[in-house]
Every structure is written in C-alpha cells, then in structure tokens.
Amino acid sequence: MSKRIKVLVVVLAAVLLLTVSGTATVMAQEEPASTPQANGFIARVAEILDIPQERLVDAFKQARQEKKQEACEGNCEQARQQMRQARQELRQAQQELRREWQEIGQEARDECDQTRQQLRQAWRELRQEQQ
C-alpha cells in the first residue's frame, strides 16, 4: 500500500472519530442543575408573564432540547459532508492507484518483450555460430 493511501486512511479515521466523539459529547450534555437563585429568577419571570412556573420551566426544557437536536443535526450533516468528501478522495486515490498499476504492468510487459527479443536474437546468433 502506498504511503499516500496510508495517510488518507489515517485522515479518514481521524475525521470519523472526531465526528462521532463530537456528536456523543453534544448528546451527553446534561441539563444544568437549577440553583435557588435560578429558581427565584424563573419564578419571577413566570409571575411577570402571568403563567405557572412549571409551564415556564417546561418551555425552557423544550427550547433546550430543540437546540440540542439542532446542534446534533448540524453535526450529523457536517459528518455526512465530511464522509462524502472522504469517499471522493478515496475514489480518486483508487483511480490513481489503478493508473499507476496499469503503468507498472505496461512497463513490465515492455521489459519482458525486450528481454524476449534479446533472447531470440541471442538464440539465433548462437545457432548461426553452431552452423
């Protein structure tokens, strides 16, 4: 395997690892624990808005969950784009390897043909000398 392909595989693995770990980190984030000061603030906001405190807390939870989901979806889309790019780079590397392999094969066939011709010529010369 050529050095270029090895580097490409390592880069792809690193991108995949970073994407998965980033997504896992976002999903693993816990909701912050509410403090007495925050509870007092939420209670005051609920009083100003003239809604029950539980309804306001639920609205904050819903907004937080939606934001997490948006972040996760953004990370997933970014990971998809990175994977598409990595696949394209891998295809290009494969095509380049095929071209190199074909060139090497053609060179080897040409060398074999030359060697064969040299052997035939040497064989003819040897037969002429023997006659």
N, C-alpha and C positions, 0 to 999 in steps of 0.2 A: 504494500500500500504506500502510495507516495506521501511525502511529508505534507503536501497541500491538503490532501484528503484527511489526514490525521488531525490537522489543525482545524479543518472545517467541522469534523465530528465533535471535537472538543468544544468548539464555539457553540454549536447547536445544543449540545448537552448543557452547557452553562446557561444559555438563554432559556431553555426549558426549565431548568432548576430554579432560576430566578423568577420566572413567571409563576410557577407552582407555589414557591415559597411566598411570593408577594400576595397571591390570591389567598393562601392559607392565613397569612397574617391579617389581612383585612377581615376575613370571615371570623377569625378567632378573637377579634377585639370585643371585649365585654363592655356592656353599658357602664358608664361611670356611676359609682355609688353616690346616691344623693346625700348631701350633708344637711344638717339642720338649717344652715344659712340658705342653702338652695331651696329647701322645703318652704322656708318662710318667704322667699322670693316668689316661688311658684304659687304659694297660697295668695300672696298679694296680687300677682298678675291675674289669677283666677277671679279674685274679688273685683278687680278693676274691670275685667271683661264680663263680669256677672255670669260666670259659668262654674260648674262644680270643679273642684281641684282635680278629681280623678279624670275628668274629661280632658283637662289641660295636660295632665301627665300622659294620658293615652295618646294625645295628639303629638306630644314631644317624642314618645316612643315610636309612633308611626313614622314621623319625619326622620328620625334617626335610622330606622330600619330601611326606609326608602333610599336614604343617602348611602347606606352601606351597600344596598343592592345596586345602585347606580355605579358606585366605585368598583364593585365586583364585576359588573357587566363591562365597564370600561377596561378593567384589567384583562378580562376574557377576550374582548375584541382586540386589544393590543397583543395578547398572546397569539391569537389567530393570525394576525398580520405578520408577526414575527415568524410563525411557523410557515406561512405561505412563502415568505422571503427565504427562509432556510431551505424549504423544498426546492425553490427555484435555483438557489445557489448549488444545492446538491445535484440537481439535474444538469446544470452547467458543468459541474465538476465531472459528472459521469460522462457527459458528451466529450469533454476534453480528454478524459482517460481513454475513451474508445478511439478517438482520433490518434492519440499517442500510441495505443496498442496497434492500430492498423499501420501506422508509420513504421513502428518497430518490426511488425510482421513483414511488411513490404521490403524493408531493408534486409531482413534475414533471408527472405526469398531471393532477393537480388544477389546477395553474397553467396547463397547456395548455387544459384545459376552460374555465377562467375567461377566458383570452385569446380563445378561440374564441367564447365567448358575447359578449364585449365587441365583437369584430369583427362578429359577426352583428348585434348591436344597432346598431353604428355604420353598418353597411351598410343596415339598414332605415331608419335616420334619414336617411341620405343619399338613399335612393330616395324617401322621403316628401318631402324638400325639393325634389327634382327634379320631382316631380309637381305 
